[in-house]
């Protein structure tokens, strides 16, 4: 594997060299493009596959392999791994690796490998055929990007929020400057869209989200893409988009209605109503649902889409899609003005039965 940087969030310095042989029997899963996650819980190996769903592999990782792999990883990131330092993390351009010591994991050594591909997993034809969303919902969201609306994508872990963000990024005009902000590099925007004007920022303990957002604004971006907001950086992001910079990001939330409140709870400055700020400056909320079918396959679809606005002193959520159905054709006047401002045809929504 190539030499990679690693996030200071996990206190790892630099990953100098990992060979394919270091991954042993796991390398076969790493090479499979459909596999997204590889997890050893101490006694069983679980695989997350885009097509097969989540299943238990018959492969058993013995203590000798786990000790050898942990020792190698510990050496290349120059960090101890023992009962006093029980968490070992590292990252490559394609993988995020975590190992938990048996001193704190009763089930034994825990190993997690998440794949972060330098490609787009969502393809329009496939998403329509698989019931990810209907053509009109896809067309509606693409129109929102073209109208430079600020979009928050919500969902639970593993729902595919980052993948949808990458997909929607394809509708950004190549002449519009994009700046991505991440602590763990997952978007790979310059690699996915080499024709676009993109600057990729990596946040660490020497370069905080607040500093990154401020630095971004000096570079005259049209778009800020934040892989995930988790904490007080939400304040700086809302302040940035209040100046006219446009944004797409992801957030951990169980419905679109929860997005503004989640943003409020992340903010540290209690002197402002951050929930109101979210309604003022975030235009579109999306919720992705991940479900396990009876046969074990994983199904993902856009379950909810809404508009947010602050109008006449009220925070208003206009639900357009719920449970995969278009339930409303109403587009608020404030959003129509955005479509008109950027010469984007106002999308027509028709109530529908979920496409799947």
Secondary structure, DSSP 8 states (H G I E B T S, - for coil): ---EE--GGGT--EE----GGGGGGGHHHHH-TTEEEEEE-SS-EEEEETTTEEEEES----HHHHHHHHHHHHHHTT---BTTB-EEEEE-SSEEEEEE-TTT-TTS-EEEEEE--SS----HHHHHHTTSS-HHHHHHHHHHHHTT--EEEEESTTS-HHHHHHHHHTTS-TTS-EEEEESS----HHHHTTTS-EEEEE-BTTB-HHHHHHHHHHTT-SEEEES---STHHHHHHHHHHTT-EEEEEEE-SSGGGHHHHHHHH---TTS-HHHHHHHH--EEEEEEEEE-TTS-EEEEEEEEEEEEEETTEEEEEEEEETTEE------HHHHHHHHHTT-------------
